[in-house]
Amino acid sequence: MDLKQIEYILKIAEENNITHAAEKLFITQPALNQQLLKLEKELGTRLFERRKTGMIPTFAGRIYLATAHQMVDMKKETYKII
């Protein structure tokens, strides 16, 4: 897992839609979906329920997202110091 994957997952959660998230990230939807599947495989759990109405974080996904927000905030704080 790397910071880019974290940012991808946060954008999926923000948009509630993998296609819209991919557009905002300037990558293709299949590429973003592969990153999500790769991360879910690495973690051994699904982070989102895929529904017709959008991507809904699972319980594990909500925990991951909370930690992901903290990590991105730490990155921002680090750049302020440098």
VMD Tcl script that draws the C-alpha trace (Angstrom):
set ca {
  {0.00 0.00 0.00}
  {1.30 3.43 -0.85}
  {0.12 6.99 -0.44}
  {-1.19 7.10 -4.02}
  {-3.52 4.16 -3.27}
  {-4.70 5.95 -0.14}
  {-5.53 9.05 -2.16}
  {-7.38 6.90 -4.69}
  {-9.51 5.27 -2.00}
  {-10.30 8.63 -0.43}
  {-11.46 9.97 -3.81}
  {-13.69 6.92 -4.37}
  {-15.28 7.52 -0.98}
  {-15.65 11.25 -1.65}
  {-17.32 10.71 -5.02}
  {-19.28 7.55 -4.03}
  {-18.61 6.46 -7.59}
  {-15.52 4.86 -9.08}
  {-16.06 6.37 -12.55}
  {-16.37 9.91 -11.20}
  {-13.37 9.35 -8.93}
  {-11.30 8.14 -11.89}
  {-12.24 11.23 -13.87}
  {-11.18 13.53 -11.01}
  {-7.91 11.61 -10.64}
  {-7.26 11.72 -14.40}
  {-6.95 7.94 -14.70}
  {-9.14 5.36 -16.35}
  {-11.93 3.64 -14.45}
  {-10.44 0.15 -15.04}
  {-7.06 1.32 -13.70}
  {-8.67 2.73 -10.57}
  {-10.75 -0.39 -10.11}
  {-7.60 -2.53 -10.37}
  {-5.92 -0.43 -7.68}
  {-8.93 -0.89 -5.42}
  {-9.04 -4.65 -6.01}
  {-5.28 -4.90 -5.42}
  {-5.57 -3.07 -2.10}
  {-8.59 -5.12 -1.00}
  {-6.67 -8.31 -1.80}
  {-3.65 -7.05 0.13}
  {-5.83 -6.20 3.14}
  {-7.91 -9.36 2.86}
  {-11.21 -7.51 3.05}
  {-13.56 -5.44 0.92}
  {-13.46 -1.71 1.51}
  {-16.60 -0.85 -0.46}
  {-19.94 -2.39 -1.25}
  {-20.59 -1.96 -4.95}
  {-24.19 -0.88 -5.51}
  {-26.06 0.56 -8.46}
  {-26.36 3.78 -6.48}
  {-22.62 4.00 -5.79}
  {-19.73 2.80 -3.69}
  {-20.57 2.48 0.01}
  {-17.73 1.92 2.51}
  {-17.95 -1.32 4.47}
  {-17.22 -1.35 8.21}
  {-13.58 -2.14 7.40}
  {-13.67 0.56 4.74}
  {-14.82 3.18 7.23}
  {-11.94 2.26 9.56}
  {-9.48 2.38 6.65}
  {-10.83 5.74 5.49}
  {-10.51 7.28 8.96}
  {-6.88 6.21 9.14}
  {-6.28 7.28 5.52}
  {-7.52 10.80 6.32}
  {-5.07 10.94 9.24}
  {-2.19 9.84 7.00}
  {-2.97 12.44 4.35}
  {-3.23 15.11 7.05}
  {0.18 14.04 8.39}
  {1.63 14.31 4.88}
  {0.25 17.85 4.55}
  {1.67 18.82 7.95}
  {5.07 17.40 7.03}
  {5.22 19.52 3.89}
  {4.40 22.62 5.93}
  {7.48 21.96 8.10}
  {9.86 21.42 5.20}
}
mol new
graphics top color blue
foreach p $ca { graphics top sphere $p radius 0.5 }
foreach p [lrange $ca 0 end-1] q [lrange $ca 1 end] { graphics top cylinder $p $q radius 0.2 }
display resetview
